[in-house]
Amino acid sequence: MNGTVVFVCEHGNGKSLIAREWFNRLAAERRLPFHAVARGVTPETSVTPAIADALRSDGFDVSGFEPRAFSAADVAGAARVVGIGVELSSAPERGDTPLDTWEGVPPASQRYAASRDALRARIEALLKTLESAGERRR
C-alpha cells in the first residue's frame, strides 16, 4: 500500500479538488506520508473560475490543474478511495482498496465555504484514521 488517497467527485474539478488541496496541506503540516489526487467520474475540461478563485483565496494555486477520469491505475495500491457525492462501491476501478463515501457535502460552486469546511472536517478525521493505522503497522 502506498500513501495515496484518491478523492472522486462527479466532475473532478470541485469537491475532489478542494479535498485534494486541503488533504495535501494538512498531511504535510503533520509530516504524514500521504498525498491525495482528485479524479472525476465524468470529468470536466477545466476548473471553473469561481472554484479557482475561492481556492486561491485559501492559498492554493490550481491554475495548472486538469481534471482527470477516475481509473484503475489511480487506485492501484492506494491507501484509500473517497467518493464525494458519488457512489463507487460497485466501480470496478476501485478494486479492493478501502472506500469511504462522503454524502451531504454542500455544492462547492454555490457554497464554497460550507463545502470547504465540511470537507476539511472529514479530512481531519481521515488523517487521524490513516495516522493511527500507520502506527499499528510499525
Order of alpha helices (4+ residues) and beta strands (2+ residues): beta-alpha-beta-alpha-alpha-beta-beta-alpha
